[in-house]
Amino acid sequence: MPYKITVRQLINQLQAVDPDLPAYFAINPDWPHTHYVGHIVEVPGPHGAVYLCENGQEGVLPPTVRTELGWAAA
């Protein structure tokens, strides 16, 4: 996966999964917790971007997710 992805690439990836599943962030392999997705903020302009904000955490990532991401199981 490229270092940066576009909104279009993110949408394409999300279209391949069940739209009724909850969405979480997996952020840090050294502290592998499940994080909630919060606000989505768009900054317009020539150097604009979209920010997906973290909104707290639920618990530890399941070992199967850590394995799929290539993160060592804690």
C-alpha angles and dihedrals in degrees: 000000000000120000090246125031129191127235087251091056091047092050091049091053092047092050088065094063135067106281092212095061119103115254123225139170122242101200118160126033090200091054102026104191132148110249127198120236112240133177122351112220126193120203107196127208139068092308094035127141143176118244122203105203126215115236107190132295136275105197145293118329113254114257091243091059092048090050092049090051092049092245119140113249112255 
